[in-house]
Amino acid sequence: MTIAIILSVAGLGVLCWLAFNLAVYALPFFAAVAGGLFAYHTGAGPIGGAAIAMAAGATTLVAGQFAFVHSRSTILRTMIAAAFALPAAVAGYHLVLGVSTMGMPSDTWRHVFAIIGAAVVGSTAWARLVSRPSEQSAGCAGQPGLPHG
């Protein structure tokens, strides 16, 4: 029983670590899944769907990095950061909702904690986007940017 509790806590810790580290990549992942499913359902097959998925995800990430680093407008940077942080918040909501299903019988409290989780994951992704060190921002000195993939 003690080993199960320790492994459960360790597993939840790994999930939290993954959520915070991968939250920035939620938008490219969603774009990849949408592009891949569209290509597959229009007759591209599994290999073509996977190729389109990788191209869509990579294009979304690179375009976001380029637009964030090279824009001088604060409003445009805010919109780009929001475009990356909002899918991260949705992913955080569903992650906490799914994990809380295991140990919380009340549906209301599960949703309350999921909303809190969405706020935490979304704000963490936002903070990582807007306050990156300049050496990780595609080479532009003094400008924060999206992380390199």
C-alpha positions, 0 to 999 in steps of 0.5 A: 500500500505504501509503495502504491501511494509513493508511486501515485504521488510520483506519477502525479508529479511527473504529470505536473512537470510535463504539463508545465514544460509542454504547455507552451507547445499546446497550440502547435500540437493542436494544429498538428492533430487538426492538420493530420486528421484533416489530411487523413480524412480527405484521403491522404492515408496514415503516412500522408496524415502524419507528414501533414501533421508534422508539417502543420505543427512545425509551421505553427511553432516556427511562425509563432516564434518568428512573429513573436521575435520580430514584432515590435508591437506590444499588442501583437506580441500579447495576441501571439502569447495569448494564442499560445497560452489559451490552448495550454489553459484548455489542456491544463483544464482537461488534465486536472479534470481527468486526474481528479476523477481518480480521487474526487467524487464530487463533480462540482469540486472536480470542475473547480479544481480543473478551472484552477488548474487551467489558470495555473497552467495557462499563466505558466505558459504565458509567463514562459512565453513573455519572459524567455531569456534572449539567448533562447529567442531565435538569436535576437538580443534582448527580446524574449521569445518562444522556446525552440523546439 
